Amino acid sequence: MSYRRYDAVVGGGSVGGLSFAMEAASRGLKVLVLEEDKQVGEPEKCDGLVSRRALSKYIAPSERCIQSTVKSGTVNSPSGRSVTLGASRLDVVVIDRSAYEEQLAESALSKGAELRTGARVNGVVPGPAGDLVVTASASASASTERYLCSYYVDATGPSSLVGRKRSGLIPAAKYEVEGDWFEDGGVQVFLDQEKYPGFFAWVIPRGNGLAKIGAAGLGVNSFKTLDSFLSTRKVNIRTRVAAPIYLGGPIDEFVLGRTVFVGESAGQVKPTTAGGILASVAGGLMAGRWMAESLAAGDPKLMANYQKEWEKVFGKEFRLMKRLRTLYQHLSNDDVEKMVAALSSPGVASKLSSTDFDFHASALLSTLGARTTLQLASVLISVEAKNALTSLVE
Ligand SMILES: Cc1cc2nc3c(=O)[nH]c(=O)nc-3n(C[C@H](O)[C@H](O)[C@H](O)COP(=O)(O)OP(=O)(O)OC[C@H]3O[C@@H](n4cnc5c(N)ncnc54)[C@H](O)[C@@H]3O)c2cc1C
């Protein structure tokens, strides 16, 4: 039996897989993307908060993707104390994730990549002459398709992490709601270690009286938690989505033989906020470029440069974010109150307003400086939290 052959078959047609496909196809590779959903970008599982400036270094979202511009971010403590940080200078926007994925799909197709929707990858096995055989089932016909390829690119996101039993995934619930108590441009996070242990609830207005609202926490029922958050706030719920967020940091090896992990399946997601659009798009482009180089040179070892390049840009920051995450998990609600109070102190909030959205862990520490960070550590209650914060400046 003869199968169609590709340089790369991609599992998952979302931000990571489509960025890869666009870059690899533009460099002459024969690429096929298999997406299990019937339509790229649907259902929308992400809230689309992203730094336009940073994303534009990779693939700028077109104007039709922009739903709103973020002017401020407010952090609310468990007791209701809040600190508002200006964000106008950061060029953070809320994008329509579905529209952005459509944009990426159009770009990938225009460069020559092929896309099959409604096709679920269910097996990757060694094939003849060092190739891989990728098996996919088409939901429309229930038939099985097989493809030969030099590389399989796993861009299947959280399902890949689940399949490999990676820890760090927590369930999140997100609703799109209509309401009149949030203001366009004003993103809010709500910290409470009892209600949202280790994470938070969030409100991301997206214009026209709509907002994307979500909640996640270690060991909590995210839907119940979000319903309880909304019980004192008047909203009309338009959509409800359950989707896991990943906080475990990058995986050890982005390339395993002829399988290349891209996007969330490679752990390219911020361990603090679970934002993964930027690092996944960057990962897709880098993997596409190095695969083209590697195949042109006939040297598989060149693929290692994909991880090296991604690490060079994001590695240090993601490690720091992971340490901040560990610190946050150790905080009690009293500690959280003290942190929010410290952030509200004169000078700190204004300095934080101009920090980097995507490299916020380094920016936060350099803004606070060693002295303020140690002062902060001294007011925390739990010994673990004190130690974790102190270790950041050592
Ligand atoms: C509730 C929530 C809110 C978020 N908000 C933000 C935010 O505001 N900003 C931000 O930067 N990040 C956010 N993220 C994170 C962001 O969505 C992810 O990091 C990003 O989508 C990862 O992209 P990806 O392409 O790697 O994977 P995904 O976007 O998860 O895409 C994986 C794709 O693979 C497909 N697939 C899965 N299995 C198969 C299979 N076997 N065969 C074929 N196809 C398959 C899926 O259908 C999907 O299309 C949020 C995540 C969640 C859950």
The ligand as a Tripos MOL2 file, in Angstrom:
@<TRIPOS>MOLECULE
LIG
   53    58     1     0     0
SMALL
NO_CHARGES

@<TRIPOS>ATOM
      1 C1         -8.8810   28.8020   30.1390 C.3       1 LIG1
      2 C2         -7.5790   29.1710   29.4670 C.ar      1 LIG1
      3 C3         -7.2610   30.4970   29.2730 C.ar      1 LIG1
      4 C4         -6.0490   30.8340   28.6530 C.ar      1 LIG1
      5 N1         -5.7730   32.1550   28.4790 N.ar      1 LIG1
      6 C5         -4.6170   32.5130   27.8880 C.ar      1 LIG1
      7 C6         -4.3250   33.8740   27.6680 C.ar      1 LIG1
      8 O1         -5.1200   34.7540   28.0000 O.2       1 LIG1
      9 N2         -3.1320   34.1860   27.0760 N.ar      1 LIG1
     10 C7         -2.2370   33.2320   26.6900 C.ar      1 LIG1
     11 O2         -1.1410   33.5720   26.1870 O.2       1 LIG1
     12 N3         -2.4880   31.9250   26.8940 N.ar      1 LIG1
     13 C8         -3.6480   31.5350   27.4690 C.ar      1 LIG1
     14 N4         -3.9430   30.2180   27.6500 N.ar      1 LIG1
     15 C9         -2.9390   29.2240   27.2370 C.3       1 LIG1
     16 C10        -2.9900   28.9910   25.7420 C.3       1 LIG1
     17 O3         -4.3130   28.7300   25.3490 O.3       1 LIG1
     18 C11        -2.1130   27.7800   25.3610 C.3       1 LIG1
     19 O4         -0.8520   27.9030   25.9400 O.3       1 LIG1
     20 C12        -1.9710   27.6850   23.8450 C.3       1 LIG1
     21 O5         -3.2380   27.5190   23.2520 O.3       1 LIG1
     22 C13        -1.0930   26.4980   23.4730 C.3       1 LIG1
     23 O6         -1.1440   26.3540   22.0740 O.3       1 LIG1
     24 P1         -0.8740   24.9420   21.4020 P.3       1 LIG1
     25 O7         -0.9850   25.1640   19.9380 O.co2     1 LIG1
     26 O8          0.3670   24.3730   21.9130 O.co2     1 LIG1
     27 O9         -2.0210   23.9790   21.9340 O.3       1 LIG1
     28 P2         -3.5880   24.1290   21.9020 P.3       1 LIG1
     29 O10        -4.0070   25.5240   21.6410 O.co2     1 LIG1
     30 O11        -4.0830   23.4490   23.1300 O.co2     1 LIG1
     31 O12        -4.0100   23.2890   20.6350 O.3       1 LIG1
     32 C14        -3.8870   21.9150   20.5340 C.3       1 LIG1
     33 C15        -4.6780   21.5130   19.3010 C.3       1 LIG1
     34 O13        -4.4930   20.1270   19.0740 O.3       1 LIG1
     35 C16        -5.7380   19.5350   18.7450 C.3       1 LIG1
     36 N5         -5.6060   18.1220   19.0810 N.ar      1 LIG1
     37 C17        -5.5190   17.5580   20.3110 C.ar      1 LIG1
     38 N6         -5.3400   16.2340   20.2050 N.ar      1 LIG1
     39 C18        -5.2920   15.9560   18.8660 C.ar      1 LIG1
     40 C19        -5.1050   14.7680   18.1120 C.ar      1 LIG1
     41 N7         -4.9020   13.5870   18.7110 N.pl3     1 LIG1
     42 N8         -5.1260   14.8500   16.7540 N.ar      1 LIG1
     43 C20        -5.3340   16.0310   16.1290 C.ar      1 LIG1
     44 N9         -5.5040   17.1890   16.7910 N.ar      1 LIG1
     45 C21        -5.4770   17.1540   18.1480 C.ar      1 LIG1
     46 C22        -6.7410   20.3090   19.5760 C.3       1 LIG1
     47 O14        -8.0420   20.2100   19.0410 O.3       1 LIG1
     48 C23        -6.1800   21.7320   19.4820 C.3       1 LIG1
     49 O15        -6.6780   22.4210   18.3630 O.3       1 LIG1
     50 C24        -5.1540   29.8400   28.2450 C.ar      1 LIG1
     51 C25        -5.4660   28.4910   28.4150 C.ar      1 LIG1
     52 C26        -6.6860   28.1590   29.0070 C.ar      1 LIG1
     53 C27        -7.0200   26.7090   29.1820 C.3       1 LIG1
@<TRIPOS>BOND
     1     1     2 1
     2     2     3 ar
     3     2    52 ar
     4     3     4 ar
     5     4     5 ar
     6     4    50 ar
     7     5     6 ar
     8     6     7 ar
     9     6    13 1
    10     7     8 2
    11     7     9 ar
    12     9    10 ar
    13    10    11 2
    14    10    12 ar
    15    12    13 ar
    16    13    14 ar
    17    14    15 1
    18    14    50 ar
    19    15    16 1
    20    16    17 1
    21    16    18 1
    22    18    19 1
    23    18    20 1
    24    20    21 1
    25    20    22 1
    26    22    23 1
    27    23    24 1
    28    24    25 2
    29    24    26 1
    30    24    27 1
    31    27    28 1
    32    28    29 2
    33    28    30 1
    34    28    31 1
    35    31    32 1
    36    32    33 1
    37    33    34 1
    38    33    48 1
    39    34    35 1
    40    35    36 1
    41    35    46 1
    42    36    37 ar
    43    36    45 ar
    44    37    38 ar
    45    38    39 ar
    46    39    40 ar
    47    39    45 ar
    48    40    41 1
    49    40    42 ar
    50    42    43 ar
    51    43    44 ar
    52    44    45 ar
    53    46    47 1
    54    46    48 1
    55    48    49 1
    56    50    51 ar
    57    51    52 ar
    58    52    53 1
@<TRIPOS>SUBSTRUCTURE
     1 LIG1         1 GROUP 0 **** ****
